[in-house]
Amino acid sequence: MREKWLLAGVLLAAIPAADAAQSNEKETLRDKNDEPVQAGVFTSRWGRLFSGNDKKFSGALSFSSGLKEQMVSVPNSSDSAAQEKKINQTLNLSLQYSPYSFWFANITSRLPVRDTNRYTADFRYSFGYDDWHANTVSLVYGNYGDNHFWTSGSRRHTYFEQGAFTLAYKFSLPKPVENTLLINKGDSIICQVGYSWVPRYYDLSSDDIRKNKNVMLGGCGYTFKQHFFVRATAFWFPNSSQQQPWNGDYSYSFGYAGYTPGSFSVQYANYAGTRYPGHGNGNAKFREGTVSLIWFLPL
């Protein structure tokens, strides 16, 4: 019951923003080339902080929460940690620097709401070139692994070689197909195909570090009324033994997205452990996902 109230509360927080979007839908935000900015065009979590912002510096504050209790490792000193069952909730600060065009670098620092100490604070980071328009190529490095400001024992602050280099191509569907699928004038569909290479990765079955994980990806994102979105991405591992229990067959997300400084976004996302019917023992349940409430800082 607690989880249901949590999800309902976060979604209700987006209602005022949604009403504002409907009242201003005629005032479509456009980029410098007079093209409508579309929220939710990214079909994976690799990419810029948000689209449509041409400022060099941008940032966001967010609160993220899981929907069920799970076992979490909680570091309590430089050389020890405890296992605790809890709903994983974090406060996050994201900062991005875009020096030129669609080049960017961003970092997200995360702090647990409970069991807060310097060893539980961690961070994620990415950089590269990512144009959110259709018919463009992106090249992004992203590291969402075990990165810590304060380390325990002999561990490093980050393991750069365990991040993913992703080369992707965004494209529009043929007009006859797109026009059939679009619900409203002004809606959009952008798809993406890509390839990810991870130089080093942890293999659970051997309890060892392996080399050269390869992943193919493809998916689409639908933007409704310029703000509401749903997106899904499928993943294929040419070498199936490289897919770990936490590597999903697919990912999906939906929500309401702002894209200007001072605006809010709310979204649900499920990235980890999803499996197609009949494929292994994955965690494809809805409650395995995460709900996030995001405020884009008015920098």
HELIX and SHEET records of a PDB file:
HELIX    1   1 ARG A    2  LEU A   12  1                                  11    
HELIX    2   2 ILE A   15  SER A   23  1                                   9    
HELIX    3   3 PHE A  160  GLN A  162  5                                   3    
HELIX    4   4 LYS A  175  LEU A  181  1                                   7    
HELIX    5   5 SER A  240  GLN A  242  5                                   3    
HELIX    6   6 PHE A  286  GLU A  288  5                                   3    
SHEET    1   A13 PHE A  57  PRO A  75  0                                        
SHEET    2   A13 ALA A  81  TYR A  97 -1                                        
SHEET    3   A13 TRP A 103  PRO A 112 -1                                        
SHEET    4   A13 ASP A 122  TYR A 129 -1                                        
SHEET    5   A13 THR A 136  ASN A 143 -1                                        
SHEET    6   A13 ALA A 164  SER A 172 -1                                        
SHEET    7   A13 SER A 188  ASP A 203 -1                                        
SHEET    8   A13 ASP A 208  PHE A 224 -1                                        
SHEET    9   A13 PHE A 228  TRP A 236 -1                                        
SHEET   10   A13 ASN A 247  TYR A 256 -1                                        
SHEET   11   A13 PHE A 264  ALA A 272 -1                                        
SHEET   12   A13 THR A 290  PHE A 296 -1                                        
SHEET   13   A13 PHE A  57  PRO A  75 -1                                        
END                                                                             
